[in-house]
C-alpha cells in the first residue's frame, strides 16, 4: 500500500520531485519506492525522461487499483468511526453549484426528518466530482453532461466502479433584459440576437452558446464571463447583455425575461454512486429522494 500510494502521487505530480514534496520524502526515496514496485510487478511502470515521468499501461492499471483500494479504505475508516463513536450515519455528496438549491437541498431534507445524519456537501464541476468519488471522498456525485442521454464513456475510468442514474433532462433558455425589444416573444430565434452583447459561462455551457451561435451564422460578442449563474442573471437585468442559462439556474427576477428556443439545447443531469462493499445507508435514501425531486422539477 505504501508503494501504491507513492505511485499515485507520482502520477498526480508528473515527476518524482513533485511527488516527493507532497509526500514529504526525498526524490531519491520516491524513486526507490517506484523501483521496488516495478521489481515486484516485473514490469516497467514509469517511463523516465528529462521532462518528467509518464506512466506505462501497467502503471496506469496499478494507479487505478490503488485508487480503488484507497477509496475502500477511506469508506471503511468512516464506517469504523461511526461504529466506535456510535455516531450518526454520514453522507458526503459532491454537486455542481446550480443543482444545489433546486435539486439537492429538497432531496436532502427527508434524511434529517426525525433523526440526525451528518451531511457534507462539496461543490465541484463534473471532472473534480468524479475524482472525489474515485478517491473515496464522496458517497454520491451529481453531474451533468451534453450531447447524449448516456454518460460520457470516460466517466467510468474517471470515477472507478459505479453506476450512473439519469435524473433530469434540463433545457437551456435565453435570458434577456425585460426592456429588450424582443422580450415579449415566447420563442426566440437565436439569429435575431446576433447583434446583442453576450454574457458567457465557462466550460460546457459556453461551448453550447458558441455552437448554437455558429449554427445561427454569427459569433457572439462576449462582454463578460462568469461561473455564477445568479450573477449572470443580475448582469442581464442590469442591461449588460443576454445569456443562455440551464433550467435549474433560471432566475426569478422582474428585470429579466426567459425565452424558449426551438429546439432547446439540453444538458443531462444524473447521479454517480460508487460500487463498494460497504455503502452508507443514507446513499440509497438520498438517491430515491433525488429521483422524486427530479420528477417534480420535470413536471
ABEGO torsion letter per residue (X at the ends): XAAAAAAAAAAAAGBAAAAAAAAGBBAAAAAAAAAAAAAAAGBBABBBBAAEBBBBAAAAAAAAAAAAAAAAAAAAAAAAAAAAAGBBBBBBBBBBAAAAAAAAAAAAAAAABGBBBBBBBBBBBAAAAAAAAAAGABABBBBBBBGBABBBAAAAAAAEBEBBBBABBBBBBBBBBAABAAAABABBBAAAAAABBBBBBBEAAAAAAAAAAAAAGBBBBBABBBABAAAAAAAAAAGAEBBBBBAAABBBBAABBBBBBOBBBBBBBBBBBBBBABBBAAAAAAAAAAAAAAAAAAX
